[in-house]
Each structure stands twice: as C-alpha cells, then as structure tokens.
Amino acid sequence: MRWYRIKQIILKEFIQLFRDKRIRIILFMPPIIQLIAYGYAANFDIKHVRTVIYDANVSQDSHQFIDLFAHSRYFEVSFVQGKKALTSTITKGRATLGIYIHPRFAYYLRKGHGAPVEFILDGTDSNAALVVVRYVTSIINQFNQDHLKKRLASLKLQWVELRTRNWFNKNLVSRHSFVPCIIAILAMHAAVFLTSIALAREKETGTMEQLLVTPIRPVELILGKIIPYACIALFDVILITLISISWFKIALKGNPFLLLSGLFCFLLPALGVGIFISTVSRTQQQTMMAASFYFMPAILLSGFIFPIENMPKVVQYLTYLNPLRYFLIIVRGVFLQGADFNTLYPQYFGLIILGIFTLGLSVIKFKKRLD
C-alpha cells in the first residue's frame, strides 16, 4: 500500500466534490436545515393548549381549581356555558382540552369525597395528548396537595413534602436533548449518503474502469474514497458542536476528545454501510434510494425519537445492530451528563465490533465486485 496514491485519490475526490454544485448543496444545506428544524421546530414542550371550561359549580373551590389552569403557561383558558357547548367546541377542533366541573364539586371536596371533574381531550395526536395529560395530572396533584395541606394544618398534623430534582436537563427542555443528537445524524449522513454516492458516481460515469487499469490497488482506492467523507463528517460534528454551545447555549459537560473518539468509532460501521450500498447500486439514483431505505429505520431504531425501552423485545434486540444507537448514547452522555470513558466504554466496544464486521464485509464485497 502506497500513501502517495491514496493522497492523489483524496485530492481528486475533494476537487470533484467542490466542483459539483449538487454535492456542495448536499454538503452544506443538511446541517443548516436540520439544526434549525431540531433546534426550533422539533419540540415536545407543548404550550398554549386551547382549553374550554364549563364550571357548573361556581364556587370558591372551583375558582381556585380553574386559576391553576388559567395561570399556567401551558394552557389558554376560555369559558362556555353548558356541557353541550363544551363538547361541541372540542368536536369542531376549536379546543384541545375541555374541563367540566360537576355542580357538587365543592360539596364533595369539603366532605372529603372525590370531587368530580371531567376532562375531555382531543386524542387525534396521541403524543401531544399524552403530554397534555401529564400537564393536567401535575395541576391536579398540585391542587390536591394544597387542599391537603390546609386540612392537615387545621388538624396540626405533619406531612411528607415531595421535592423533585431533574439531573442533566434541569428544565426538561426538549432542545437540549435534540440538538446534540444532530451530531450523530449528520455524521451518518456524510458517511453513508456521500460515500455511497461517490463510489456509484465513478461507476455511472465510467471512470471506475479507468481507475482500475492504473497501478492503484482496490484497497487504496477505497481508502482514498472514504477518507474525504470522514473529514466532512468531522467538520459537520465540530460545526454543530460549536453552534450548539454558542447559539443554543447547550453546555458541553464532558470531554470533547471522548466525543471525537466516539465519532471515529462510529464512522467505521457507517462507512462500511456506505460502501455496501455502493456495491448493490449501479447509479446514483439507486444509491440514494437504498441509502434512504437504510437511513429512516436507523433513526427510528436508535432511540432518537422513540425510547428503545417502549419497543417490542424483538425490535429492541435489532437495535443492537444499529450503530446510531451506540453513538447517540455517547453524544448525550458527553454533552448532557459529562460521562467518562468508564461509563461509555460498552458503546465504544459495540461500535468497534460493528465497524470491523461491517467495514470488513463491505470491503470484501466491493473488491469482489471490482474483480
């Protein structure tokens, strides 16, 4: 193996990259678009939930209960007269949550019985509905706790006060979980999409045969092709990390060298997938379709959007074959938790094992295809 030949392939690849307008767009647009999308648009923190209330009790207790919703930043409260008007507002899509307070709400509350309140929720968007249910549950617990404190204080009894502390993401801001994960998504994009497209472009334009008649060996050709895209992935990671710290004010609590070493381990299986896709595709269009087919399941099975623990057992076992799963744990651990190598070493070993298998198998198949 001669590094001079590899160097020439690398230089050729960079020249061809920045000369192609389409590739330049693919290089620089996805980081910007995805950063804006996940940084601002992708947010599970629902605010201003349209809420209609019909208070059939009209008492001091019901007013105190309503005030908890009215003064919450999560709800926009309006009032209707009659339960039929309340259900009609929900049905017509003018509100997401309806609250019906029973006429004997205060009576049951003072007697120590369960005070009836009916909540009607638009469940069209199940994820949003679950978040709203969590908000409602929190307000009800607060109301019950305040009411219980008054009764216990009148009886001169003590009680246990619950205090919660959120570690690593103090205010449970969705942006702090999403933005660091863009590092992994963009690294996979550069390694899988761009590598497979570059190799397919050589076959489609007929220059692959010209390269093979030169003294360049297949291994040197593969290294010369994948090293530029590893450099691009590194550039994307550094760019998103700096923007996350400076613009979105997300502190990097861990060692940045742990993040970079995790990136290099992640690139092994990701580049292997890119080479494999190029071997089963004849044109760039086929390559992009095959890469898209791999890209979406990889994200869904990584724990980026949906928790792996909520998936069926069979699917959970499949996630161990997904390199993005391991790298997301490394990114979140380094960024949010400040985790060290002793905590994250299983993820590094998992990536290395997958990388050796994937990259080795893909290179062997690619060499056979060239022969």
C-alpha positions in Angstrom: 0.0 0.0 0.0 1.4 3.4 -1.0 0.1 6.5 0.7 1.1 8.7 -2.3 -1.5 7.0 -4.4 -4.1 7.4 -1.7 -3.2 11.0 -1.3 -3.9 11.6 -5.0 -7.3 9.9 -4.8 -8.2 12.1 -1.8 -7.2 15.3 -3.7 -9.1 14.1 -6.8 -12.2 13.5 -4.6 -12.1 16.9 -2.9 -11.7 18.6 -6.3 -14.6 16.7 -7.7 -16.7 17.3 -4.6 -16.5 21.1 -4.6 -16.8 21.3 -8.4 -20.2 19.6 -8.4 -22.9 22.0 -7.4 -25.3 19.3 -6.3 -22.8 17.8 -4.0 -21.9 21.2 -2.5 -25.6 21.7 -1.7 -25.8 18.2 -0.1 -22.6 19.1 2.0 -23.8 22.4 3.5 -27.6 22.5 3.4 -28.5 19.5 5.6 -26.5 20.7 8.6 -28.2 24.1 8.5 -31.7 22.8 7.8 -31.6 20.0 10.4 -30.1 22.3 13.0 -32.9 24.8 12.5 -35.6 22.1 12.4 -34.5 20.2 15.5 -33.3 23.3 17.4 -36.6 25.3 17.0 -39.3 23.2 15.4 -38.8 19.7 17.0 -40.1 20.3 20.5 -42.2 18.1 22.8 -42.8 21.0 25.2 -46.3 21.9 24.2 -47.5 25.4 25.2 -50.8 27.4 24.9 -53.1 24.4 24.8 -56.5 25.7 23.9 -58.8 24.8 26.8 -62.5 25.4 27.4 -64.1 25.2 30.8 -67.7 24.8 31.9 -67.9 25.5 35.6 -71.3 24.1 36.8 -70.4 24.7 40.4 -69.3 28.3 40.5 -67.7 28.3 44.0 -64.6 29.5 45.6 -63.1 26.0 45.4 -63.9 25.7 41.7 -62.4 29.1 41.1 -59.2 28.1 42.8 -59.1 25.0 40.7 -59.6 27.0 37.5 -56.9 29.5 38.5 -54.3 26.8 38.4 -55.0 26.3 34.7 -55.5 30.0 33.9 -52.2 31.0 35.4 -50.3 28.1 33.8 -48.1 28.9 30.8 -49.3 25.7 29.2 -53.0 26.5 28.8 -55.1 29.2 27.1 -58.4 29.2 29.0 -61.8 30.2 27.8 -65.3 29.6 29.2 -68.5 28.2 27.8 -72.0 27.7 29.2 -73.4 24.2 29.1 -71.8 20.8 28.6 -73.2 20.6 25.0 -71.3 23.8 24.1 -68.1 22.3 25.6 -68.3 19.1 23.7 -69.2 21.0 20.5 -66.1 23.1 20.8 -63.9 20.0 21.1 -65.7 18.3 18.2 -65.2 21.3 15.9 -61.5 21.4 16.6 -61.6 24.8 18.3 -60.1 23.5 21.5 -57.9 20.6 22.5 -59.0 20.2 26.1 -62.4 20.5 27.7 -63.0 20.7 31.5 -66.4 20.1 33.1 -66.6 20.8 36.8 -69.5 19.0 38.5 -72.3 21.1 40.1 -71.5 19.5 43.5 -67.7 19.8 43.2 -67.2 22.0 46.3 -69.7 19.8 48.4 -67.8 16.6 47.7 -64.5 18.3 48.2 -65.4 19.6 51.7 -67.0 16.2 52.7 -63.7 14.5 51.9 -65.0 12.6 49.0 -63.6 12.5 45.4 -64.6 15.8 43.8 -65.8 15.0 40.2 -64.1 16.8 37.3 -64.5 15.5 33.8 -61.7 16.1 31.2 -62.4 15.7 27.5 -59.2 15.5 25.4 -58.8 15.5 21.6 -56.7 12.4 21.1 -56.1 12.9 17.4 -52.4 13.5 18.0 -51.6 10.8 20.6 -48.2 12.1 21.5 -49.5 15.6 22.1 -52.4 14.2 24.1 -50.0 12.3 26.4 -48.1 15.5 27.1 -51.3 17.4 27.9 -52.4 14.5 30.2 -49.1 14.9 32.0 -49.7 18.7 32.4 -53.2 18.1 33.7 -52.1 15.4 36.2 -49.4 17.8 37.5 -52.0 20.6 38.1 -54.4 18.2 39.8 -51.7 16.9 42.1 -50.8 20.5 43.0 -54.5 21.3 43.8 -54.8 18.1 45.9 -51.6 18.9 47.7 -52.6 22.5 48.5 -56.0 21.3 49.7 -54.5 18.5 51.8 -52.0 20.9 53.4 -54.9 23.2 54.6 -56.7 20.3 56.1 -53.6 18.9 57.8 -52.6 22.3 59.1 -56.0 22.8 60.7 -55.5 19.4 62.5 -51.9 20.3 63.4 -50.6 17.2 61.6 -47.3 16.8 59.7 -47.0 15.6 56.1 -44.4 14.5 53.7 -43.5 17.1 51.1 -42.3 15.9 47.7 -39.5 17.7 46.0 -38.1 16.6 42.7 -34.8 17.4 41.0 -34.1 16.9 37.3 -30.5 15.9 36.6 -28.6 16.6 33.4 -31.5 18.6 31.9 -32.8 20.8 34.7 -35.8 22.3 33.0 -36.6 19.2 30.8 -36.0 21.3 27.6 -36.5 19.2 24.5 -34.0 21.2 22.6 -31.2 20.1 24.9 -31.9 16.5 24.0 -32.4 17.0 20.3 -29.7 19.4 19.2 -26.7 17.3 20.4 -28.2 14.3 18.6 -27.9 16.2 15.3 -24.2 15.5 15.5 -24.9 11.8 15.1 -27.5 12.3 12.3 -25.2 14.5 10.2 -22.2 12.2 10.7 -24.2 9.3 9.5 -25.5 11.4 6.5 -21.9 12.2 5.4 -20.6 8.7 5.9 -23.5 6.7 4.3 -25.0 9.0 1.7 -21.9 10.8 0.4 -19.6 7.8 0.4 -22.1 5.6 -1.5 -22.9 8.4 -4.0 -19.2 9.0 -4.7 -18.5 5.4 -5.5 -21.6 5.0 -7.5 -20.8 8.2 -9.5 -17.5 6.6 -10.6 -19.3 3.5 -11.9 -22.1 5.6 -13.6 -19.7 7.9 -15.4 -17.4 5.1 -16.5 -14.3 6.4 -14.6 -14.1 3.3 -12.3 -12.7 1.2 -15.1 -10.1 3.9 -15.9 -9.0 3.9 -12.3 -8.7 0.1 -12.2 -6.3 0.0 -15.1 -3.9 2.3 -13.2 -1.5 0.9 -10.6 -3.9 1.8 -7.8 -4.9 -1.2 -5.7 -8.6 -1.7 -4.7 -7.8 -1.1 -1.0 -6.0 2.2 -1.9 -9.0 3.3 -4.0 -11.4 2.6 -1.1 -9.3 4.5 1.4 -8.9 7.4 -1.0 -12.7 7.5 -1.4 -13.8 7.2 2.2 -11.2 9.5 3.9 -12.6 12.7 2.4 -16.1 11.9 3.7 -14.7 11.0 7.1 -13.2 14.5 7.1 -16.5 16.0 6.1 -18.3 14.2 8.9 -15.6 15.5 11.3 -16.2 19.1 10.0 -20.0 18.7 10.5 -19.5 17.5 14.1 -17.2 20.3 15.0 -19.6 22.9 13.3 -22.7 21.6 15.1 -20.9 21.3 18.4 -19.8 24.9 18.3 -23.2 26.2 17.2 -24.9 24.1 20.0 -22.6 25.7 22.6 -22.6 29.3 21.3 -26.1 29.7 19.8 -28.3 27.3 21.7 -26.4 27.6 25.0 -26.1 23.9 25.5 -23.0 23.2 27.7 -20.6 20.5 26.8 -20.2 18.9 30.2 -17.9 16.1 29.2 -14.5 15.7 27.5 -14.7 16.7 23.8 -12.0 14.1 23.0 -14.4 11.4 24.1 -16.9 12.8 21.6 -14.3 12.8 18.8 -13.1 9.3 19.6 -16.8 8.1 19.6 -17.2 9.7 16.2 -14.2 7.8 14.8 -15.6 4.5 16.1 -19.0 5.4 14.7 -17.5 6.1 11.2 -16.2 2.6 10.9 -19.7 0.9 10.6 -21.2 3.9 8.9 -18.6 4.0 6.1 -19.0 0.2 5.8 -22.7 0.7 5.2 -21.9 3.3 2.5 -19.5 1.0 0.7 -22.0 -1.9 0.8 -24.8 0.3 -0.6 -22.5 1.3 -3.5 -21.9 -2.3 -4.3 -25.6 -3.1 -4.7 -26.3 0.0 -6.7 -25.5 0.9 -10.3 -26.5 4.5 -10.5 -26.5 7.5 -8.1 -30.3 7.4 -8.0 -30.4 3.8 -6.9 -27.8 4.7 -4.3 -29.8 7.5 -2.8 -32.9 5.3 -2.7 -31.0 2.5 -0.9 -29.4 5.0 1.5 -32.8 6.5 2.3 -34.2 3.0 2.9 -31.4 2.4 5.5 -31.5 6.0 6.9 -35.1 6.2 8.2 -35.2 2.8 10.1 -31.8 3.6 11.6 -33.1 6.8 13.1 -36.4 5.1 14.3 -34.4 2.3 16.0 -31.8 4.5 17.6 -33.8 5.9 20.5 -33.5 9.4 19.0 -37.3 9.9 18.7 -38.9 6.9 20.5 -37.4 5.3 23.6 -36.0 1.8 22.9 -37.5 0.5 26.1 -41.0 1.1 24.7 -40.3 -1.1 21.7 -41.2 -4.8 21.5 -38.5 -7.1 22.7 -37.6 -8.4 19.2 -37.2 -4.9 18.0 -35.0 -4.0 21.0 -32.6 -6.8 20.1 -32.5 -5.5 16.5 -31.3 -2.1 17.8 -28.0 -3.7 18.8 -27.2 -3.9 15.1 -27.7 -0.2 14.7 -24.5 1.8 15.1 -26.5 5.0 15.6 -27.9 3.6 18.8 -24.5 3.5 20.4 -23.3 6.8 19.2 -26.4 8.6 20.4 -25.7 7.3 23.9 -22.1 8.6 23.6 -23.3 12.1 22.4 -25.9 12.5 25.1 -23.6 11.2 27.7 -20.8 13.5 26.9 -22.9 16.6 26.2 -25.6 16.4 29.0 -24.2 14.0 31.7 -20.5 14.7 31.5 -19.9 10.9 31.4 -16.4 9.5 31.3 -15.0 6.5 29.4 -15.7 4.1 32.3 -19.4 4.8 31.8 -19.4 4.8 28.0 -16.9 2.0 27.1 -19.6 -0.6 26.2 -20.8 1.8 23.5 -17.3 2.2 22.1 -16.7 -1.6 22.0 -20.1 -2.1 20.3 -19.2 0.4 17.6 -15.8 -1.2 17.1 -17.2 -4.7 16.8 -19.9 -3.5 14.3 -17.3 -1.5 12.4 -14.9 -4.4 12.0 -17.7 -6.6 10.8 -19.5 -4.1 8.5 -16.4 -2.4 7.1 -14.6 -5.7 6.5 -17.6 -7.4 4.9 -18.3 -4.3 2.7 -14.7 -4.0 1.5 -14.5 -7.8 0.6 -17.7 -7.5 -1.4 -16.5 -4.3 -3.0 -13.2 -5.9 -4.1 -15.1 -8.9 -5.5 -17.3 -6.6 -7.4 -14.3 -4.8 -8.9 -12.7 -8.2 -9.8 
